[in-house]
Amino acid sequence: MCSIGPLQKIVQQGIVDLDAHRLDEVMKLFHPECVMMMPAGEEVGLDGIALAFKLQIDGFPDARQFVTPAGLLEPTGSHVTWRACDVLTFRKDKIVRWCAFLDLASIALQMGSP
């Protein structure tokens, strides 16, 4: 069983890799049976989760936080901020479940949605 220290290092490295758009490295953190639950829906398996991260990178290319995708958004160059809470479950040293909680209404308002 992993202690909090090693798991924290795994997540921190994932943040560094995601900020650098190294998707192949980020995906090494996930268990093949992983599930990602987020407000926009649920992704199951490595392919779905890789696509979700690609959409995040495409939509928020300058993101310097570990954020989760919020659906299909066209890049606008606008600055947006929000708070999120991510709960990760590990099986040994791999992420097997990721539950993301964020305020989509705040993001939509900042992007000009009525």
Residue frames relative to the residue before (quaternion, step in Angstrom):
aa qw qx qy qz dx dy dz
M 1.0000 0.0000 0.0000 0.0000 0.00 0.00 0.00
C 0.3978 -0.7193 0.5213 0.2294 3.59 -0.94 0.92
S 0.3636 -0.6812 0.5794 0.2610 3.54 -1.17 0.54
I 0.7128 -0.4426 0.3171 0.4421 3.58 -1.29 0.16
G 0.6080 0.5981 -0.3559 0.3822 3.64 0.92 -0.82
P 0.7218 0.4228 -0.2716 0.4760 3.64 0.66 -0.98
L 0.6401 0.5165 -0.3371 0.4580 3.60 1.00 -0.71
Q 0.6259 0.5313 -0.3359 0.4616 3.57 1.02 -0.77
K 0.6427 0.5168 -0.3223 0.4646 3.59 0.99 -0.77
I 0.6165 0.5405 -0.3391 0.4613 3.59 1.04 -0.77
V 0.6824 0.4800 -0.2840 0.4725 3.59 0.87 -0.96
Q 0.6477 0.5191 -0.3256 0.4527 3.61 0.91 -0.84
Q 0.6505 0.4913 -0.3252 0.4793 3.60 0.97 -0.76
G 0.6126 0.5483 -0.3405 0.4563 3.58 1.06 -0.69
I 0.6260 0.5283 -0.3289 0.4699 3.59 1.04 -0.77
V 0.6509 0.5114 -0.3101 0.4676 3.58 0.91 -0.93
D 0.6892 0.4815 -0.2822 0.4621 3.59 0.87 -0.95
L 0.6534 0.5014 -0.3254 0.4646 3.60 0.97 -0.77
D 0.6416 0.5176 -0.3249 0.4635 3.60 0.94 -0.83
A 0.7099 0.4255 -0.2461 0.5044 3.60 1.10 -0.68
H 0.4354 -0.7282 0.4241 0.3167 3.59 1.34 0.10
R 0.3871 0.6912 -0.5037 0.3445 3.58 1.08 0.78
L 0.1324 -0.8546 0.4997 0.0495 3.54 0.47 1.27
D 0.6129 0.5512 -0.3600 0.4370 3.62 1.00 -0.72
E 0.6665 0.4896 -0.3021 0.4742 3.59 1.01 -0.77
V 0.6214 0.5395 -0.3383 0.4565 3.59 1.00 -0.81
M 0.6890 0.5067 -0.2904 0.4291 3.57 0.87 -0.95
K 0.5571 0.5981 -0.3915 0.4226 3.62 1.19 -0.36
L 0.6084 0.5772 -0.3435 0.4228 3.60 1.23 -0.36
F 0.6906 0.5137 -0.2602 0.4376 3.58 1.23 -0.48
H 0.4649 -0.6365 0.5536 0.2687 3.51 -1.20 0.76
P 0.5945 -0.5974 0.3911 0.3697 3.66 -0.99 0.68
E 0.7242 0.4108 -0.2388 0.4998 3.62 1.11 -0.58
C 0.3030 0.8058 -0.4720 0.1900 3.57 1.23 0.36
V 0.1602 -0.7398 0.6478 0.0865 3.51 -1.33 0.56
M 0.1065 -0.7675 0.6295 0.0570 3.58 -0.94 0.94
M 0.0994 -0.7894 0.6056 0.0174 3.55 -0.69 1.16
M 0.0991 0.7878 -0.5964 0.1175 3.55 -0.80 1.08
P 0.7037 -0.4769 0.2944 0.4368 3.60 -1.18 0.32
A 0.6923 0.4854 -0.2888 0.4491 3.62 1.02 -0.69
G 0.7597 -0.3036 0.2004 0.5390 3.59 1.23 -0.17
E 0.4975 -0.6382 0.5054 0.2996 3.52 -1.32 -0.27
E 0.1399 -0.7584 0.6316 0.0798 3.54 -1.04 0.85
V 0.1225 -0.7872 0.6033 0.0382 3.56 -0.93 0.94
G 0.8074 0.2502 -0.2020 0.4947 3.56 -0.87 0.97
L 0.6943 -0.5253 0.3253 0.3691 3.51 -1.29 0.48
D 0.6504 0.5308 -0.3358 0.4272 3.62 0.91 -0.81
G 0.6782 0.4931 -0.2912 0.4606 3.59 0.89 -0.91
I 0.6683 0.4869 -0.3018 0.4745 3.55 0.98 -0.83
A 0.6175 0.5293 -0.3475 0.4667 3.62 1.01 -0.72
L 0.6458 0.5088 -0.3225 0.4691 3.60 0.98 -0.81
A 0.6327 0.5305 -0.3338 0.4547 3.61 0.96 -0.82
F 0.6745 0.4725 -0.3008 0.4809 3.60 0.93 -0.82
K 0.6166 0.5348 -0.3542 0.4564 3.60 1.04 -0.69
L 0.6405 0.5154 -0.3220 0.4696 3.58 0.98 -0.81
Q 0.6303 0.5255 -0.3290 0.4673 3.57 1.04 -0.77
I 0.6696 0.4980 -0.2983 0.4633 3.57 0.86 -0.96
D 0.6676 0.4945 -0.2984 0.4698 3.60 0.95 -0.87
G 0.7187 0.4582 -0.2478 0.4607 3.59 0.95 -0.88
F 0.7894 0.1489 -0.0521 0.5932 3.57 1.12 -0.72
P 0.0358 -0.8702 0.4908 0.0256 3.61 0.66 1.08
D 0.7207 0.4186 -0.2497 0.4929 3.60 1.14 -0.50
A 0.3267 0.7692 -0.4969 0.2339 3.60 1.25 0.16
R 0.0805 -0.7949 0.6010 0.0211 3.53 -0.96 0.91
Q 0.5965 0.4566 -0.3777 0.5413 3.49 1.21 0.71
F 0.4807 -0.6144 0.5144 0.3561 3.51 -1.23 0.25
V 0.0871 0.8021 -0.5767 0.1286 3.54 -0.23 1.33
T 0.3752 -0.7211 0.5347 0.2310 3.54 -1.23 0.39
P 0.5949 -0.5883 0.3987 0.3756 3.59 -1.11 0.55
A 0.2037 -0.7815 0.5817 0.0970 3.53 -1.11 0.73
G 0.7516 -0.3301 0.1961 0.5364 3.56 0.99 0.75
L 0.6803 -0.4815 0.3570 0.4217 3.55 -1.31 -0.12
L 0.0710 0.7862 -0.6057 0.0994 3.56 -0.59 1.19
E 0.3693 -0.7046 0.5565 0.2399 3.54 -0.98 0.82
P 0.4991 -0.6414 0.4799 0.3304 3.63 -0.93 0.80
T 0.1209 -0.8138 0.5672 0.0371 3.59 -0.89 0.97
G 0.4602 -0.6670 0.4625 0.3597 3.58 1.17 -0.41
S 0.5098 0.6484 -0.4167 0.3822 3.60 1.27 -0.05
H 0.4130 -0.6802 0.5491 0.2555 3.54 -1.25 0.53
V 0.0390 0.7793 -0.6243 0.0374 3.58 -0.90 0.94
T 0.1014 -0.7699 0.6265 0.0677 3.54 -1.18 0.59
W 0.1025 0.7755 -0.6209 0.0508 3.53 -1.22 0.53
R 0.4115 -0.6646 0.5617 0.2710 3.49 -1.34 0.29
A 0.0256 -0.7884 0.6147 -0.0024 3.51 -1.14 0.70
C 0.1675 -0.7405 0.6384 0.1267 3.52 -1.29 0.38
D 0.0789 -0.7975 0.5980 0.0085 3.56 -0.73 1.08
V 0.1283 -0.7734 0.6188 0.0492 3.55 -0.89 0.99
L 0.0966 -0.8144 0.5722 -0.0010 3.55 -0.58 1.21
T 0.1576 -0.7482 0.6380 0.0908 3.55 -1.10 0.82
F 0.2020 -0.7992 0.5612 0.0741 3.55 -0.87 1.02
R 0.1473 -0.6946 0.6912 0.1343 3.50 -1.30 0.54
K 0.7755 -0.1026 -0.0323 0.6221 3.52 -0.24 1.38
D 0.7751 -0.3303 0.2280 0.4880 3.62 -0.58 -1.02
K 0.6003 0.5418 -0.3594 0.4657 3.61 1.22 0.48
I 0.4725 -0.6509 0.5136 0.2988 3.57 -1.11 0.73
V 0.1229 -0.8090 0.5736 0.0369 3.56 -0.73 1.11
R 0.7818 0.0605 -0.0480 0.6188 3.61 1.22 -0.40
W 0.0415 -0.7749 0.6305 -0.0154 3.54 -0.99 0.96
C 0.0472 -0.7856 0.6169 -0.0039 3.57 -0.63 1.13
A 0.1074 -0.8096 0.5770 0.0116 3.57 -0.62 1.17
F 0.0829 -0.7760 0.6252 0.0124 3.53 -0.96 0.98
L 0.2091 0.7732 -0.5776 0.1576 3.59 -0.69 1.07
D 0.5255 -0.6459 0.4758 0.2831 3.51 -1.31 0.48
L 0.2123 -0.8165 0.5279 0.0977 3.58 -0.01 1.30
A 0.5998 0.5700 -0.3642 0.4273 3.60 1.08 -0.66
S 0.6360 0.5286 -0.3241 0.4595 3.58 1.00 -0.80
I 0.6498 0.5056 -0.3093 0.4758 3.57 0.96 -0.87
A 0.6675 0.5103 -0.3063 0.4475 3.60 0.86 -0.96
L 0.6550 0.5110 -0.3188 0.4563 3.60 0.92 -0.85
Q 0.6699 0.4996 -0.3033 0.4578 3.58 0.95 -0.84
M 0.6932 0.4508 -0.2668 0.4950 3.56 1.20 -0.53
G 0.6384 -0.5896 0.3036 0.3907 3.57 1.28 0.27
S 0.4157 0.6987 -0.4841 0.3237 3.59 1.21 0.25
P 0.4807 -0.6857 0.4570 0.2998 3.64 -0.92 0.82
